[in-house]
């Protein structure tokens, strides 16, 4: 058997494993949560960012189907209100509020409204994000906007929401929708600087300053044109780095939040929805929004939650 045949066989086996796992999850989703597993009720408040379409819309729908009250957010008021209306017409408890995670005033306004209307929240799913690359494209023309939205916006929204998390025996939950493209130690799409990878991997010494400095160094090299030889990921470079930063921030925040006492616990994890058929991927993905939304929704609803600072895909923990 030559090298080409071995590669093809390996790809076929990987495809078969993916299909088998998708079938397993489809079956799992048909099994309803039992009464003793359902820690939530209609009074449980879940916020989903970037939820007017695609994965975010489907996450909002799935959580509402399970009986939570969902606050669907979007930058554009008209499309956000329409998305919420569609879900309400299906009998689901969904409300809309405008939110732009790159706008500090928008975040502050949203959080003030939530506190006044509901007193706080129980679940935050940070789904809002952007990408300007599809397929094998790798432009960094909009790198600053990608990093600002996917990493800085997600970070700022998480920071603002944490004080709103309501104490409970089950713990509040934060889920950051990320990507396998942002893995530190992926075989193909990773940072070339081994020392930097090791620094970002060491959760005990990891800091927000290190994450920010890494992103700023990349953006500086984009501006002066040296990013190509900078040892950055080769595929969807700006998007991959923004998600690497999200993954690192989840681990950092989990370490900080672990110091909270029982009854005030907040669990934060990140996940990859897969390559989903949405407008952001140019409809070129391999999975449906329904499948892509499954792991974020599942993480948000985990009974007896004790996992924090981990990375998941297809309801399984994967390596950073």
N, C-alpha and C positions, 0 to 999 in steps of 0.2 A: 504493500500500500504506500503510495507516494505522499508527500507532504500536503498537496492539495486535497487529496481524498481524506486525509486525517482531519484537516481543518473543516471540511464539509461535514464529516461525521460528527465532529465536536459541536458544530453549529446546530445540526439536526437534533442531537441529544439535548442541547440546551433549550431548543425550541420545544421539544417534547416535555421537558421538565416544567417550562413556563406554562404550557397548556394544561398540564396536569394540576399545577398549583391553582391556576385560574378556575378550573373545574371544582377543586376542593373549596375555594372561597365562595364560589357561586352556591354551593351546597350549604356552607356555613351560614350564608346570609338568609337562607330560607328558614333557619332555626330561630324562633323568637327567643328573646331574653326571658328567662323565668322571673317570677315575682321577686325572688330573693336576690337576683342579679341586678334588678332595676333600682339603682340608687337615686335616679332622677325622677322628676315629675313635671307637670306643666308649668310649675313655678321655677324650674331650672332654666337659667338664662344662658344661651349660647350665642356668641358673636362670631360671625364669619365675614372676613374681609374679602373684598374683590369677588362678591358673590352674585353678580348680575348675570353671569353666564358661565359656561364650561364647568370646570371642576368645582369652583366655589359655589355655583348655583346648585350643583348636585349634592355637595356636602350639606348645604342648608336644607335641601329637601329631605335627605336621609335622616338628619337629626330631628327635623320636625315630624317626620313619619314615626319616629320613636317616641314622640310625645313631648319633646322639649319646646320651650318658647325660643324662637330663633330671631336674632336681629341680623337681617341681611344688609350688608353695607356695600356701597359702590361710590366711585367718584362722581359719576353722572347721575343727577337726581331723577331724570325722566326714565332712564333705563332701569335704574334700581327700583323705583316705584312699580314699574311694569313687572319686573321679575317677582317682586313680593306679592303683587296682585295675583299673578298666575298661581303661585303656591297657595295663597289664601283661598282662591276659588276651588282648590282641591281639598279644602277643609283643614288646611294646616295652619298652625299658629305662628305666623311669620309677620314681622314688622320691618319697615325699612328706615334707615337713617343714613344720610350722606356721610362719607368718610373718605378722605384722601390721606393715605399714610405718609406721604412725603410733605405734608403741610402741617406744621405744628399747631396752628390755630384750629385746623379741622379736627385734629386728634383731641385737643383740649375741649373743643365744643362738644364733640361726641361723648367724651368721658363725663363731662358735666351733665349732659342730658341723661346718660345711662344711670348715673348716681342718683339724680333727682327722680327719675321715673321708676327705677327698679331697685335702687339701693346698692347695686353691685352686679357682678356677673359670676358665673360658675365655670364657663368654658370659653376659651378664646381660640379660634382657629385662624391663624395668620396665613391666608391663601393668596392675598394680593401680590402680584408680581408681573414682570414684563420680560420679553426677550425679543431681540431683533434679528436673530439667526434662525434659519430653518435648514434642515438637511445638513449638508456638508459646508454650508456658508460659515464664515468665521470673521465677520467684520467687527471691529471694536469702535466703530464710528459713534455709537451711543453708549460707550462704556460707563461714562460718568452717571448717566441717567439710570442705567441698569443697576449699578452698585448702590446708588442713592435710593432707588425704590426697593429692590429685593433685599438688600442688607440693612441699610440705615433706616428705611421706613419700617421694616419689620421689627428692628431693634427698638425704635422709638415707640411704636405701638405696643410692644410687649411691656416696655418699662412703664408706660402710662396705664396699662390695664392691670398690672400686678397689684397696685394698691386697691383696686376695685374688686379683687377676688374675694368672694364671700367665704368665711370660715365654715368648714363642714367636716364631719367624720370621714367622709369619702375623699376629701381633698379636691381642690380646684384643679383644672387641667388647661394647659396651653399646648397647642400643636402647631408646629411650624412646617408648612408644606415646602419641601426642599427638593433635592434631586440627587441621584447617584452621580451625576456629573461633578458634584462638589465633594466627592470622596477624597480624603487626603492620600490614601494609598491605593487608589485604583491603578491597575496595571498600565493603562494607556494614557489616561487623562488626569495627570497629577502635576503638582509643582515639582520642578526639577531640583530645587534647592533642598537637599536632604536635611540640613540643619534646621531650616525653617519649618519643614514638615514635622520634625521631631518636637520643635517648640510648640507648634500648634496642636500636636497630639497629646502633650503632657498636660492633663486637665488640672493638676495641682498648681502649675505655674502659669497656666493660661490666663490671659488678661484681655480686657476690652481694648486696651491700648495696643497690644500686639496685633489683634485682629484689624483694628483701624489702620495701624501703621502698614500692615501688609497690603490692604486695599489701596491706601494712598500711594504706596510705592508703585503698585501696578498702574494706577491712573497717571502718575508722573511719567512713567515710561511710555504710556500711550501717547501722551502729549509730545514727548521728544522723539517718538518713533522707535525706541529701543526695546519695546515690549516683545517683539518677535524672538529676540535672542535672550530674553529675560528669564527663560525657564518656566514660563507659565503654562497652564494646560493648553493643549493643541486644538481641542474641539470645543466650540462654543465658549471661547475663552472668557469673555466678560460675564456671561451667565454662569458658567462653572464656578468662577471665583466668588461671585455674589452668593451662590449657594454654599460654597465651602465656608464662607464667613457666617452664614446662617447656622450651619451645622456646628461650627465652633462656638458660636454664641449660645446655642442650646445647651451645650455641655458646660460652659462657663456659668450660665444662669442656674442650671440644675445644681451645681456645686454650692452656689450662694443660697439658693432656696432650701437646700437640705438642712440648713440651720434653723428653720422655722419649727416651732413646737408642734406636737400632735394637736389636731383640730384646726390648725392653720396651714397645713401643708399645701403646697402648690407643686404639681408635677408638670414638667416641660419635656417634650420629646419632639423629634422631627421625623419626617417621613418622605419617601419618594412615591408619588402616585403612578409612576411609569410614564412611558411616552404616550400621551393621551391625545386622541383626535379632538383638537380644539382649534379655535382661531389662532391661538398663539403658536401652534405647531404647523399652521397652514393645513390643518386637517390631515396631516400625514402620519399621525401616531398609529400605534398598534392596539391600543385599548380604548374602550368607551369612557366617557366622563363618569358613568355610573360605577365602572370598575375602579377608575382612578380615585374616586371619592371614598371608596370603601375603607381603606386603611386609615385615613385621617378621622373618619367618623368612628371607626372601631376604637382607635386610640382614645378618643374623647370620652367614650362610654365604658371603658374597661372597668369591670367590677373589681373591688379590692385592689385598687391601683397602688402600686408601690414602685413602679418603674419610672425613672427620670434620667434625663440626659442621654437617651439612647436614640438610635436611628433605625427606622423600620421601612420595610417594603413588603407588600403582599402579606400583611399581618405577621411578618417575621422580622426579628432583629437582624440587621446587617452591620457590617463593619464600617466605621467612618473612614 
